[in-house]
Amino acid sequence: MMLRIKRVPTVVSNYQKEEGEEGGCGRNCLRNCCLPAKLPLYAFKRVNKVSCDKGLVDHEDKEAPVAFLDSLLLGEWEDRMQRGLFRYDVTACETKVIPGGYGFIAQLNEGRHLKKRPTEFRVDKVLQPFDENKFNFTKVGQEEVLFQFEPSDNDEVQFWPSAPIDVKNSPSVVAINVSPIEYGHVLLIPRILECLPQRIDRESFLLALHMASEAGNPYFRLGYNSLGAFATINHLHFQAYYLAVPFPIEKASTGKITTTHCGVKISNILNYPVRGLVFEGGNTLEDLSNVVSDSCICLQDNNIPYNILISDSGRRIFLFPQCYAEKQALGEVSPELLDTQVNPAVWEISGHMVLKRKEDYEDASEGNAWRLLAEVSLSEERLEEVKDLIFEAIACYIDDGKCVTPSLLKESDVTPESIEDPDTLTGSHPSMVPA
């Protein structure tokens, strides 16, 4: 039986058409009809980063030619906002921290789903072939693209305000999401012209970690949704935005399972409504990336939907296998939850609840957030089965004699996070990121 759900698709580009709509180009897109073209290019330093008490740091810390987050990414994003490219002003959306121990964040965003009809999505197949007839990111306007993001050729950070798009080597680009969830909401699209489907690979995931590292700010996070876990565009992309408040998941306690040969600590997420794993550390950024990406590839190959949060400037990565869309397709989600029209993807799972109805925003409570997210989570029994698959896939990183049975946690292995809850979200939409 094929499982499908109906939902209103997120409009990420002003050139995104309703299914069945036709239209010529008539603009500067990223397809052959409009290339070659030029865009800004930020080339990051391809340096191994080592683990220390303060996290992952460079051997050398030379000043970059442009401030990646403040001046480039957020500066270009604000330029597009001033040019009227967004469907609504996200900085005007009401936002609050919900009272309670977890500090769930609620946002009223009524503009994200207006004037769009529900579309049917298949949710029982994580890996699906790319379909050039459907909307993909080569169809966005060049004005929606902020810059190219590539590794440097000479081991130094470089920036060119205008650089040719290398069609043969398919650049990775950062573009705006015209239906933003938060300030600075962008899309990282790896090797855009290769038209890769929405599936993690080692190279693309490492690129996402480099972006988090270049931003160098714990309040700028990247997220990923697989197909079946509320990704609606089958063209490989990560999302990212800036929000100056800790996410509830970042404050959750963890229980250590094991540490790999390359220094990556793997832990269970404890006392949180969505069960999952957290990966942190590593001798190099690539070590951390490989362990996580191999875990994701395992989930994809076993047709298990999942979401990823890249946190703490790329130092901590949360992995959530999930089953909400499957439950929804099978009619196992309560009408009360369905009526909220909340699609629990990576941001909601992390504790940033994007609400579409004013009554849900006014009635937002920790209990309501918990009830929704609990429906997302795999059962304990199912999660143990999934973890067995993951640890089999990454066994080459772990000592043969090392016990990785999550049930055998020691008291000393449980680590509570100690980030204070803010009372308000004052300053969550700054024109520049505070130092």
C-alpha positions, 0 to 999 in steps of 0.5 A: 500500500502506498502511503500519502498525505495531503499538505500545503507545500512550502513556497520557497521561491517566487518562481515556484508554480502550482502543480500543473501550471506552465510558464516560460523562463522570462527571468535569470534562472540557474538553467542553461537558458540563462547561464553562464552568469556571475554571483558572489563567491565565498571560498572557505578554508578546507582545514582540518579542525581539532577538538579541544576544550573549547570545541572545534577550532582552527590551527590558524585564525586569520581574519576573513576578507568578509564576515561570513554571517554578519556581513555576507549572509545576513547582509545579503538576506536583508538586501533581499528583504528590502527589495521585497522578495519575501512573501511576508515580513517574518520579523513582524511575526509574534514570537514567545518562549512558552513557560515551562522547564523546556522553554519551547518557542512558539511563533505565529506565522499565518503567512506561510500557508496562505493562498496555496492548495494542499498537495499530495505527497508520498511519505513511505519512500525516503529515496525517490528519483529526481524529477526535473518536471517538478519544481527544483532549485535550478528554477529560482531567480538569480536574484534569490541566490545570495552567493556561491559557497565552495572550498578554497583552492589555496587553503585561505578564505577568499571572497569575490563579489562577482565570480562566474558560475562554473557550470562544469563543476556545479557550484553549491549556493546559498539562496533565500527561502521566500517563506522564512521561518525566522530572520536570515532563513536560507537554503544551502543547495549543494552542487545545484546543477547536478540536480541531486535528490533529497538524500544525504551524502558525505560530501554534501553533509561536510559542506553543511558542517563547514557552513555552520563552522564559518558562521561561528555563532551558536544561534545560527543553525542548519537543519535537514528533513528527509523525504517522509519527514516533511521535506517537500522538494526532492532536490538536495538542500539544507535549511538554516536561520538565526534565532538568538535563543537556545532551542529546547533540544540543545538543553536536553540531557544526554546519555553517552553510548560510546566514543568512536576511534576518531573521537566522536561521542554518540549519546542518547537524547534523554527526557525529551519528547522525541527520541534520537541520538546526538553526535559531538566532538571528533578529531576533525570536522570530517570525522564528525561528518563521516560518522553522522552522514554514514548514519543518515545513509543507513537510515535512507537505505533502510527507508527510515525518515529522519530529521537533522539539526546541526547545532553549536557551530557544527560541533553537535548534531542531533539525529531524529528518526521519525514516524509522524507522516506515516501515522498521519497517512495511516489515520493514527494522528488525532484530528485535534493535532491535524487541525493545527496544520503543524508539520513537525519537521526539524525546527518543530522537533528542536522546539521551535513551534511554527504555528499557523492559527492564532488560537493555537499560538494563544493557547500554546503550552509546554503540554501541547508542544509535548503532545505533538512531538511525542507523536513524532517519536519512534517507540523505545523498542523501534528506536533500539532496532534503528540504533542497531542498524546505525551501529552496524553501519558505523561499526568500523569507527568503534572498537570491537570490544566496546559495548554500545548497548544503550541500556547499559548507561552508567550514572556518570554518562548522563550529561545535563545541559545547563543553558539558562532559559531566556524570559523573552525573545528581545533582539531575535531579529537584529539588523546585525548579529550581536558580538 
